Amino acid sequence: MTNADTKNVEKLERETINDYFKFYNEIAKKFPESKLVYATNSGMTRKINLIKLLEKDPDLLTLDIGCNDGPYQPHIRRYVGLDIASAFLKKIKAPSLQALSQKLPFRMNVFERVLASEVLEHIWDRDQVLGECRRVLKRNGKIIISTPGGDEPYRIMSKSYTGLFLRYGVNYIPYVHGRFSEEYLRMLLEKNGFIVTWLGNFGTTTLYAIGVNK
């Protein structure tokens, strides 16, 4: 992270962290994300690809951080969802709770798999989150990640989205929406104790990775 990135992080965290719960709850209540995201070609392709990865081991006890309204829950037999927005969790017919992924409310060595789909790019302290994921994973447990591909890890979502959010009654705040390169995502995983067993894409703009907790 450059000095400029650090200053942006400090400024935005100070100004917005107390607004994040309200912001994401407004999105959960008002913003038709399933129509605007999962109905697009890239959103549908990402969902299909992740389902294929998850269904290879459907019985693993899985923590889905940033679970939204649980689109992957039907494909996981032993599922726990976690999200910042309680309004999302009301839609999930499985164990779920509201919390920040920076400090997971679980003891060590609980889960066999963690799913983090489109989560890390929205978080400033990615080391903290991945450290928590590793803490709650059993030895040889897996983490499956998807992020937007690119080379702007601390990109701030532009104000051009203000009109789109306001159209649905959501008050825009500056928030990080990064774009990860393969090198950056590999570095994050290895730095935090994961062995990267797969990293790449399926011909889309989405980057995927699987790491193992050794």
N, C-alpha and C positions, 0 to 999 in steps of 0.2 A: 504494500500500500504506500503511495506517495505521501509527502507531507500535505499536499492539497487534499488528497483523499481523507487523511486523518482529520484534518480540520472540518471537512464536510461531515464526516461521521460524528464527530463530537458535537457539532452544531445541530445536526438533525436529530441525534439521539436526545439531546437536551430539550429540543423544542417539540419533539413529536412522540416520545416514548409513552407519555401519559395519554396521548390521543389514540394510540394504536388499537387498544381494545375497542374503543368507540368506533373507529374507522372501519375495522374489519367486521364488527357486528352490523354496522350499517350496510356494508357490502353483502353480508350474509342474508340480511332481511330484505334488501331492496334491489340488489343488482342481479340480473338474470344471467349469472355466470355460466350455467350449464348451456344456455342458448348461445351466448356470445363467445364462449371458449371451446367447450367440448363439441359444439356443433360445427366448428371450423374443421377444415381438412387436417391441419396440424394438430389440433386438439384431439380429434378422433383417432388419428394415427398414433399419437402418444399413448392414449388410453389403451388401444389395442395392443401395442407393444409391451406396455407394463403388465397388462393382464396375462400375456403369454409368459412373461418372466415369473410372475407370481404363481401361476397355475402349475409350474414345474414342481413346486413344493407347497401345495395348498394347506397342509396340516401344520406348518410351522407357526408357532405363536408369534404373531406379528404386531408391532406397534406402528401405526400409521400417523406420523407427525405432520401437522398441517393437513389434516384429513378432509377438510372441506365438508361436504355432506355425505362423505363415505362412498364415492363411486367405485372403489375397489373392494369394499367390504363383502359383496356377494361372492367374490372369488377367493376368499380367505376363510377357512373354517374356524380358525382361532384368532380372533381379531380384537384389537383395542385401538380406538381412535383418540387423537388428541388434536385440539385446535384452539387458537386464540379466541375464536368467535363462538360463543355459546349458542347463537342462533343456528349455526350449522349443525351442532351436535344434536339438536332436537329432532333432526331428520334421520338419525342413524339408529338402526335397530340392532345395536351391539353395545358392549361396554365402551364408554367414551367419557372424556372429561376435558374441561377447559383449563388450559395452562400454556405457559410459554415453553418452547423447546429448549431455551437456554438453561433451564433448570427442571429436568424431568422429575415428576413426583413418584419415582419408583426406586426400589432398592437395586443393588447391583445384581448382575447376572440373571435377569428375569426372562428376557425375550430371546427368541431364536432368530428373529429377523426384524429389521427396521426399514420402513418405507418412507422416503423423503422425496415426494414428487412435487417439483416446482416450489420448493421451500427455501433452500439455502440462498438463492439469489435475492430473497427478501430480508435477509438477516445480516446485521453488521458483523457480529462476533461469531464467525463460522467455526472457529476453533473451539469455542465454548460449546456450541451445539453438537459438533462431531465428538467432542470429548464426552458429553453426556450420552450420546448414542452408544458409544463404545462401553461406557460404564454399565448401562442397563442390558447390554447384549451378553449372552453366554459366550464362552470361548468357542471359536469357529462359527459364531453367529454372523449373519450377513447383513449388510446394508445395501439397499437398492436406491439409487439416486437418479432423478431426472432434473435437468435444468435447461434453460435456453442456451443455445450455443452462441459463441461470439468472443469478444475480447474486451469487454467493459465490465469487470467484476463489481464495480461500485457505481454503476450507472444509476442516476436518479430518474424516476419516471417523469417525463416531461409534463408541463402544464397543459399540453394539448389534450390530455385526458380529462381535464377539468370539466369540459362540456359534456363528455360522455357520462361521467359520474353524476354531475348535477342533473342530467336528464332523468336519472332515477332517484334523485333526492339524496345522493351521497356527497358529503362535503369532502372535497379533495384535500389531502395533506401530502407534502413531499415524502416519498418513500423510495427505498432502494429497490431496484428491479434489475439486477445485474445480468450479464451475459458471460458465460464461462467458456474458456478454451479447454481442450483436453489436458494440456500441460498444467493449467491452473487447478483443475479438479483433481488430477492425479496428485499434485503437490499437497492439496488440502487433506486428502485421504491418507497419504503416506505419513505426513507430518503428525497426524493424530492417531497413528498406530494401526491403520488398516492395510492389509495387503490387497492391492487392486488385482482382481482376477478377470475383469472385463471392463473395457472403456471404449466407447464409440457411439455411433448413431445408426439409425436404420434408414438412411437416405432422407432424413428430415432435418429441420432446424433444431431439433432437440438433442441434447447430449445425455448419454446414459452411462452409469458406472455401477459396478458391483464390487464391494469391498468385503473382506473377511476379517473378523476380529481374532487375531492370533495372540 
